[in-house]
Amino acid sequence: MAVTIGEVVTTIETLPDGSAREEPASGASAEAAFEVRLEDLRPLVRALVAEELERRLRQRSDCP
């Protein structure tokens, strides 16, 4: 699954069928299981934080 946030693009790979899976959280489907490595999330989190900070700074500059 490709994920794009701002200018950051990464791919989240689903677990292959037949692999060892953890029990899904309550209400979650076992077919929806996927694996995300922390190092893959860091640039996405940074992009989200940067976008939020930029949005807040724009709001402040718009206020008198």
N, C-alpha and C positions, 0 to 999 in steps of 0.2 A: 504494500500500500504506500503510495507516494504521499508525502506530507509537505506542504509549503506554508511557511509563516514568514511574511515579509519577503526578504530576499533569500532566506534560508530554505533549501530543499533537501529533504532526506527521504530515505525509504525505510519503512518498518516492515520487516519480514514476518509473515505468519508462520507458526510452527507447522511442520509437515505432519500429515496424518500418521497415526501410529506411534508418535513420539510420546515420551513421558510428559504428562500434563499435570499441573496442579489442579486441585478442585476449583471450579469457578466460584466467584463470590455469589452471594445470594442474589438470585434474579438474573445472573449472567449466563449466557449460553456457552457450552463447552466448545462449540464451533467458532466462537468469537475470540478464542485465546490467541494471543500474540506475544512476542518477546521483544522487549525494548531494552537496549543497553544504555546505561547512564551516560556514557560518552556520546551517544547519538542524540540524547535529549538536551545536552548543554547548549549547543548553538540555537536550538529552537526556543529554549527558555530565555536565553539572552535576547533573541529577536523580539519575543513577546514583551519582555521588560522594557527594552528600548522603545518599542512602539507605544507602550502605555506611558512612559515618561515623556515622550514627545507629545502625545495627546494632551497630557496634563499641562505641559509648558505652553502649548498653543492656547489652551483654555485660559490660563492665567494671563497671557499677553492680550487676550480678547477682552478681559475685564478692565474697567476703568480704575 
